[in-house]
């Protein structure tokens, strides 16, 4: 298994400093009140400019995955910024092209699919959008996004090297003008017209650039789906298999979780019992080389792709933390079971304060939770802290099952879609409910199914939420296998709402007790008495949110 995260950095301006500067002027209270909006606007504008500057640096270095994550994080702080939205769209298009052309199954499809096969795939995707997408599709806009995807692809090295080696910039510019003229003359008001537009683009590209029609149509396919919203996407065969692996909770891989750290691949977690752990690899190390290839000479996406491979194959890694000598290890790719519940221990045996970390919501989560809860119950659990920080979500059904373990009755979540078949109201069942006092830790990376659970806990006043506002993803995606080349489609089919009818999208869940997210979050460790505690020996590992959760748990017990 390899999970990849992209580091997110926000540049900030001290608003308090600016207000102090303004307060030195002699103004009336009314005048000072009138100045505040302008001061806030200037502060926000300055911060946005810094964020854009950082994003442009990443773009210039072709670090499109990091640029995309950077802009998405920035937009959450400045949701009204059109400039950030535009950079997100451009970064996503570039990132998607990079990912596709590094994908083995996509390259195989390019070799094997005819133009008619590709058009059939595009038509099938458009039909599923028409039948299942949460909103009425804008067909003209979907074609425009496909054209934009093709346009970006023609500027990407991987695409140009494959298709445009002997094509001049002037020829590409002429093709772009002619294509725009052809498409602007078409009325694109249904899926059939959209399909004909893609076929028109493919024919023109072949005539003027000798560009393979299949490649053109696949760009229109990708652009149309990725252009629907942030979460809908066209999936290659390998990506579809990876989605199914995530749902099942097992992967073929090394058993490491990665994130990019200043352009390098950093190992942030090694799964217990995994091939990587057996090879001596541990958290905090950087991957320096893969099968002799120096990762400094590769993009982070290309380096991560080298780690993928069939079950039973092996790979040679060179890894090292900043303070240690490089370790060369040969690691076998195996099927790795990924636990959805970790760190199941008592924080405080005397008070019976228990802790567990829920890393994701997958098929095994309900069973994993049952095992963890009964284990803690036998150890004397009187209060429970559930850590959902960094939990990106997963199966809606799994989040409902976990919430049902703590909520006696009433709604857990409701979904609403364009198709009435997507309208559901998931209810709690009284049987099997745990009544233990509950504290839930959330942060800006707690998303989707994590927000369904925490929103239900909040609305039912079932526990205390501690941490920072959650991510704000409020939509449900369905996975649709396609008939061509084993491709698939992830499509937003509905939006979900809390028991009180509150939306989640771009709103998130606010904690009851706000704690600023720490740059470093420690994993609790066991002391000699078997208690789960913080590693205070290292100040960087201080976890103020966990401390606040422990305090809330003790307050809950004191009130009983």
TILO-612353 format. One line per 8 residues: number of its first residue (from 1); their letters; for each residue x, y, z of C-alpha. Coordinates in steps of 0.001 Angstrom, whole numbers, always signed. Each point is the difference from the previous one (the first is absolute). Layout:
N
NUM = A = X Y Z  ...
END
This chain:
560
1 = XXXXXXXX = +0 +0 +0  +1116 +3509 -758  -2064 +2970 +1092  +1257 +3365 -1142  -736 +3333 +1621  +1168 +3412 -1194  +1340 +2433 +2573  -2076 +3134 +529
9 = XXXXXXXX = +1588 +3262 +1079  -1830 +3249 +678  +1747 +3346 -9  -1629 +2333 +2552  -15 +3672 +881  -394 +1082 +3586  -3277 +1905 +29  +568 +918 +3661
17 = XXXXXXXX = +3165 +1851 -1005  -1860 +1953 -2681  -2778 +977 +2398  +2601 +1171 +2543  +1556 +2209 -2652  -3372 +1516 -884  -850 +646 +3644  +2881 +2477 +298
25 = XXXXXXXX = -1969 +2490 -2109  -2425 +2326 +1707  -3469 -982 -1272  -3442 -194 +1493  -1579 -3295 +964  -2387 +244 -2955  +2849 +741 -2385  +2026 -2898 +1388
33 = XXXXXXXX = -2973 -2338 -462  -365 +1144 -3599  +3700 -671 -647  -99 -3624 +1114  -1507 -1519 -3187  +2616 +1757 -2129  +2776 -1200 +2317  -1310 -3561 -167
41 = XXXXXXXX = -282 +205 -3791  +3579 +1222 -331  +1248 -2724 +2343  -1856 -2697 -1958  +1211 +1390 -3325  +3593 -30 +1212  -300 -3551 +1258  -1591 -1174 -3253
49 = XXXXXXXX = +2829 +1611 -1967  +2572 -1868 +2079  -1904 -3239 -518  -128 +591 -3746  +3731 +739 -82  +760 -3289 +1750  -2316 -1854 -2363  +1676 +1509 -3045
57 = XXXXXXXX = +3370 -1210 +1319  -1359 -3550 +137  -1486 +353 -3483  +3310 +1242 -1398  +1688 -3115 +1423  -2744 -2193 -1547  -1020 -1195 +3480  -3646 -10 -999
65 = XXXXXXXX = -1223 -2366 +2703  +1432 +2197 +2729  -1282 +3130 -1747  -3509 -1453 -136  -2 -919 +3686  +1480 +3387 +885  -2716 +1905 -1870  -2784 -2203 +1394
73 = XXXXXXXX = +1206 +643 +3538  +262 +3728 -738  -3527 +111 -1399  -1382 -1431 +3228  +1386 +3067 +1779  -1143 +2365 -2791  -3090 -1627 -1544  -1011 +3108 -1979
81 = XXXXXXXX = +3257 +287 -1942  -614 -516 -3711  +3744 +131 -679  +616 -3000 +2243  -2853 -1887 -1675  +1551 +634 -3413  +3406 -1265 +1139  -1653 -3124 +1430
89 = XXXXXXXX = -1621 -759 -3346  +3247 +467 -1912  +2035 -2025 +2535  -2502 -2829 -46  +128 -217 -3805  +3804 -175 +1  +61 -2474 +2889  -2562 -2241 -1696
97 = XXXXXXXX = +2071 -159 -3201  +3121 -898 +1997  -1809 -2739 +1883  -1581 -1493 -3112  +3239 -248 -1948  +1794 -1571 +2957  -2798 -2578 +268  +857 -3366 -1563
105 = XXXXXXXX = -3628 -956 -688  -699 +3330 -1709  +3010 -360 -2275  -1143 -3508 -885  -3459 +1356 -866  +1575 +2585 -2310  +1716 -2814 -1882  -2999 -2330 -207
113 = XXXXXXXX = -3083 +2214 -414  -1236 +1109 -3404  -1566 +3398 -585  -3461 -1621 +37  +795 -1773 +3280  +1012 +3317 +1535  -3157 +1701 -1273  -2095 -2858 +1410
121 = XXXXXXXX = +1719 +509 +3366  -694 +3742 -148  -3639 -660 -901  -388 -2445 +2900  +1463 +2543 +2422  -2386 +2692 -1276  -2953 -2365 +404  +899 -730 +3626
129 = XXXXXXXX = +416 +3724 +665  -3448 +560 -1483  -1534 -2780 +2102  +1760 +307 +3351  +1747 +3338 +529  -1352 +2067 +2887  -678 +3096 -2151  -1339 +482 -3506
137 = XXXXXXXX = +3124 -72 -2202  +1050 +2978 -2112  +1066 -1799 -3193  +1680 +3006 -1575  +2073 +518 +3148  +1021 -3669 +43  +1285 +313 -3563  +1833 +3210 +921
145 = XXXXXXXX = +1718 -1852 +2868  +975 -2751 -2408  +1499 +2555 -2358  +1888 +1547 +2913  +1313 -3440 +983  +1278 -561 -3550  +1513 +3466 -62  +1917 -609 +3234
153 = XXXXXXXX = +1068 -3469 -1152  +1608 +1494 -3109  +2231 +2081 +2284  +1043 -2912 +2228  +3366 -1695 -731  -1381 -3547 +342  -2700 +676 -2598  +2216 +1988 -2369
161 = XXXXXXXX = +2721 -2649 +59  -2536 -2639 -988  -2020 +1856 -2639  +1434 +3380 -971  +3740 -520 -456  +111 +1429 -3540  -2829 +2503 +450  +845 +3691 +296
169 = XXXXXXXX = -1530 +2458 +2442  -1468 +1872 -2972  -1800 -3152 -1208  -1440 -603 +3480  -1149 +3621 +237  -1702 -247 -3425  -1749 -3206 +1057  -1243 +1631 +3197
177 = XXXXXXXX = -1484 +2922 -1963  -1671 -2279 -2538  -1387 -2276 +2702  -1448 +2928 +1893  -1635 +1254 -3192  -1527 -3425 -755  -1335 -550 +3506  -1413 +3507 +385
185 = XXXXXXXX = -2161 -643 -3079  -1541 -3113 +1589  -3086 -135 +2211  +928 -2290 +2879  -3147 -533 +2036  -57 -3763 +590  +2353 -2957 +376  -238 -936 -3667
193 = XXXXXXXX = +1197 +3446 -1067  +2798 -196 +2587  +1140 -3314 -1484  -15 +1502 -3491  +2089 +2934 +1260  +2675 -2398 +1293  -57 -1871 -3321  +418 +3321 -1840
201 = XXXXXXXX = +3023 +864 +2151  +1533 -3433 -626  -404 +261 -3783  +1451 +3512 -118  +2965 -957 +2211  +831 -2906 -2311  -320 +2137 -3125  +2115 +2898 +1229
209 = XXXXXXXX = +2420 -1568 +2517  -147 -3753 -706  -965 -261 +3645  -1493 -3408 +895  -3818 +333 +185  -173 -2388 +2975  +2244 +2292 +2061  -2189 +2997 -852
217 = XXXXXXXX = -3256 -1735 +950  +1455 -1253 +3275  +958 +3580 +895  -3620 +1031 -615  -1141 -2912 +2171  +2273 +987 +2858  -739 +3726 -317  -3750 -550 +43
225 = XXXXXXXX = -17 -2093 +3170  +2606 +1962 +1928  -1798 +3196 -995  -3218 -976 +1749  +1263 +686 +3523  +2979 -606 +2281  -800 -3662 +607  -1368 -1478 -3223
233 = XXXXXXXX = +2655 -1626 -2165  +648 -2430 -2800  +2008 -2959 +1328  +2541 -2048 -1880  -57 -3760 +545  +2783 +210 +2601  -1689 +2903 +1776  -3296 -1886 +115
241 = XXXXXXXX = +1743 -3004 +1548  +1598 +2299 +2562  -3414 +1397 +948  -1318 -3526 +541  +3077 -773 +2117  -673 +3050 +2155  -3579 -1128 +535  +1118 -3515 +941
249 = XXXXXXXX = +2831 +1251 +2220  +2850 -1863 -1649  +2607 +893 -2587  +2805 -1579 -1923  +3054 +2007 +907  +2716 +730 +2503  -2164 +1107 +2921  +1097 +3640 +212
257 = XXXXXXXX = -1831 +3298 +10  +1716 +2950 -1654  -262 +3737 -279  +2041 +2485 -1969  +2288 +2159 +2084  +1701 +2779 -1945  +30 -2096 -3136  +1158 -3194 +1747
265 = XXXXXXXX = -1905 -3163 +888  -247 -313 +3767  -1215 -3165 +1727  -2570 +1041 +2591  -1263 -3430 +992  +1152 -3604 -335  -2777 -2552 +432  +685 -2466 +2795
273 = XXXXXXXX = +1031 -3410 -1347  +427 +1346 -3541  +2885 -852 -2355  +1464 +3471 +591  +41 -483 +3778  +1659 -3404 -358  +2674 +1629 -2187  +879 +2469 +2774
281 = XXXXXXXX = -1719 +3068 -1496  -1593 +2389 +2489  -1990 +3244 +235  +1843 +3235 -697  +2345 -1347 -2650  +254 +1401 -3517  +172 -2153 -3126  +3324 +903 -1638
289 = XXXXXXXX = -17 -2474 -2887  -2238 -2638 -1588  +1731 -2882 -1801  +3097 +2144 -330  -1843 +3039 -1366  +671 +3137 +2041  -3341 +1492 +1052  +1495 +3508 -135
297 = XXXXXXXX = +24 -388 -3783  -3679 -1017 -168  -3261 +1759 +716  -1624 -1233 +3209  -2815 -1560 -2039  +2461 -1853 -2235  +1926 -1221 +3048  -3192 -1177 +1712
305 = XXXXXXXX = -1067 -1817 -3176  +3259 -1971 +21  -1044 -1485 +3340  -3059 -1620 -1584  +211 -3502 -1403  -1546 -3483 -95  -347 -2211 +3043  +3105 -2082 +619
313 = XXXXXXXX = +2406 +2362 -1732  +2687 +1814 +1960  +1634 +3400 -24  +3227 +1457 +1375  -350 +3165 +2062  +2568 +2297 +1526  -1476 +1870 +2952  +1297 +2264 +2744
321 = XXXXXXXX = -1185 +2502 +2556  +1829 +3311 +262  +2142 -1221 +2913  +890 -3513 -1145  +2071 -1835 -2591  -1792 -1270 -3111  -1535 -3459 +199  -226 -2156 -3133
329 = XXXXXXXX = -2807 -2554 +203  -1682 -2395 -2416  -3751 -80 +677  -2471 -2506 -1386  -3412 +1239 -1138  -2692 -1920 +1864  -3654 +303 +843  -177 +2217 +3078
337 = XXXXXXXX = -3041 +240 +2248  -459 +3603 +1036  -1505 +429 +3475  -2757 +2580 +260  +372 +180 +3799  +3378 +632 +1651  +1451 +889 +3403  -2653 -1836 +2016
345 = XXXXXXXX = +1120 +542 +3605  -899 +1694 +3269  +1316 +3514 +404  -665 -24 +3718  -655 -3273 +1799  -1081 +1675 +3225  -2767 +2044 -1646  -690 -2540 -2742
353 = XXXXXXXX = +614 +2473 -2851  +402 -2015 -3198  +1333 +1018 -3402  -140 -1282 -3557  +879 +1498 -3363  -2383 -605 -2888  +2107 +372 -3156  -2676 -601 -2659
361 = XXXXXXXX = -3458 -1448 -589  +173 -3255 -1959  -1786 -3350 -149  +1747 -1305 +3117  -478 +3120 +2150  -3166 -1060 +1836  +1571 -3328 +936  +3293 +1687 +942
369 = XXXXXXXX = -1895 +2446 +2226  -1902 -2795 +1748  +3247 -1800 +776  +1614 +3199 +1291  -2960 +1027 +2158  -333 -3396 +1670  +3745 -97 +641  -158 +3432 +1662
377 = XXXXXXXX = -3125 -979 +1930  +1814 -3006 +1488  +2882 +2301 +989  -2341 +2319 +1929  -1017 +2694 -2528  -2196 +2700 +1583  +496 +2705 -2654  +1138 -159 -3632
385 = XXXXXXXX = +2042 +2383 -2165  -414 -717 -3714  +2693 +1602 -2159  -1248 +812 -3517  +2772 +2444 -836  +1360 -603 -3475  -2801 -2475 -770  -929 +697 -3667
393 = XXXXXXXX = -3267 -1941 +167  -1008 -3057 -1970  -3246 -1946 -119  -3175 +1824 +979  -1456 -3293 +1262  +3003 -531 +2288  -378 +3457 +1558  -3697 -678 +622
401 = XXXXXXXX = +819 -3351 +1635  +2572 +1595 +2302  -2316 +2886 +952  -2764 -2518 +715  +2211 -1510 +2711  -250 +3234 +2030  -3338 +1604 -953  -3144 -1581 +1432
409 = XXXXXXXX = -2657 +1185 -2462  -745 +2563 -2697  +1654 +1074 -3214  +3735 -468 -591  +253 +1542 -3462  -2240 +677 -2993  +927 +76 -3683  -1700 +1919 -2815
417 = XXXXXXXX = +635 -361 -3723  -1528 +934 -3361  -1163 -3599 -302  -2592 -768 +2741  +1650 -3413 +390  +2938 +1837 +1611  -2200 +1406 +2799  +555 -1867 +3263
425 = XXXXXXXX = -363 +708 +3696  +2274 -2253 +2044  -1359 -701 +3486  +1606 -1198 +3234  -1167 -3192 +1689  -285 -273 +3763  +1468 -3505 +223  +3751 -257 +525
433 = XXXXXXXX = +569 +3637 +1014  +3051 +906 +2096  -860 +2662 +2583  +3578 +785 +1019  +781 +3766 +107  +1579 +1014 -3296  +2575 +2564 -1167  +745 +267 -3733
441 = XXXXXXXX = +3184 +1576 -1389  -296 +1630 -3449  +2140 +2250 -2174  +139 +1522 -3467  +812 -3383 -1546  -3017 -1754 +1531  -2263 -312 -3020  -3030 -1694 -1513
449 = XXXXXXXX = -985 -3040 +2101  +1905 +1529 +2939  -2281 +3009 -225  -3112 -2172 -190  +1028 -1625 +3285  +1073 +3200 +1783  -3046 +1912 -1298  -2320 -2650 +1397
457 = XXXXXXXX = +1779 +48 +3365  -304 +3813 +45  -3688 +192 -948  -1004 -2689 +2503  +2123 +1609 +2746  +1497 -3445 +447  +3566 +1153 +653  +2468 +2879 -68
465 = XXXXXXXX = +1870 +912 -3189  +3552 +1268 +534  +2510 +1382 -2500  -497 +2142 -3098  -2626 +305 -2724  -255 -3035 -2239  +670 -18 -3735  -3491 +729 -1342
473 = XXXXXXXX = -770 -2761 -2510  -3734 -521 -200  -573 -2246 -3005  -446 -3703 -685  +1850 -1732 -2841  -1036 -3174 -1775  +2489 -2282 -1772  -1084 -1144 -3477
481 = XXXXXXXX = +2044 -2576 -1956  +21 +690 -3753  -186 -2478 -2844  +3122 +1192 -1829  +3566 -874 +1083  -1112 -714 +3602  -174 +3734 +672  -2282 +1477 +2628
489 = XXXXXXXX = -1740 +3156 +1090  -228 +1638 +3405  -3081 +2179 -135  -1644 +2298 +2532  -3537 -1320 +336  -1331 +1808 +3076  +734 +2493 +2761  -261 -899 +3653
497 = XXXXXXXX = -1396 +1896 +2979  +279 -329 +3754  -2924 -1158 +2186  -980 +3671 +461  +37 +521 -3776  +3298 +1896 -32  +2233 -227 -3098  +3664 -959 +157
505 = XXXXXXXX = +1300 +1159 -3374  +2549 +2802 +446  -1372 +459 +3532  +1367 -2957 +1919  -661 -778 +3643  +1022 +2500 +2652  +1395 -1467 +3245  -1542 +764 +3376
513 = XXXXXXXX = +3498 +627 +1363  +2270 +1670 -2549  +3707 -791 +119  +2365 +1362 -2619  +1459 -2880 -2011  +3615 -677 +907  +2608 -223 -2734  +1147 -3289 +1504
521 = XXXXXXXX = -2480 -2457 +1483  +1438 -2786 +2105  -1301 -3484 +9  -724 -929 +3603  +2502 -2484 +1404  -241 -2495 +2840  +1827 +668 +3237  +1383 -2753 +2217
529 = XXXXXXXX = -3401 -467 +1587  -1694 -584 -3342  -1720 +3398 -1  -315 +2006 -3213  +1774 +3314 +534  +1587 +2800 -1994  +3694 +59 -718  +847 +3137 +1980
537 = XXXXXXXX = +3717 -749 -239  -180 +1490 -3485  -1733 +3429 +2  -762 -381 -3727  -2208 -2940 +921  -2243 +1926 +2393  -3640 -579 -928  -2124 +2804 +1409
545 = XXXXXXXX = -3189 -1346 -1570  +468 -3376 +1691  +662 +1767 +3309  -3258 +1944 -442  -1850 -3241 -801  +1325 -1641 +3165  -1142 +3009 +2010  -3477 -225 -1547
553 = XXXXXXXX = -165 -3720 +783  +822 +675 +3652  -2651 +2724 +146  -2569 -2418 -1448  +850 -2591 +2650  -183 +2597 +2775  -3558 +907 -1037  -1248 -3583 +143
END
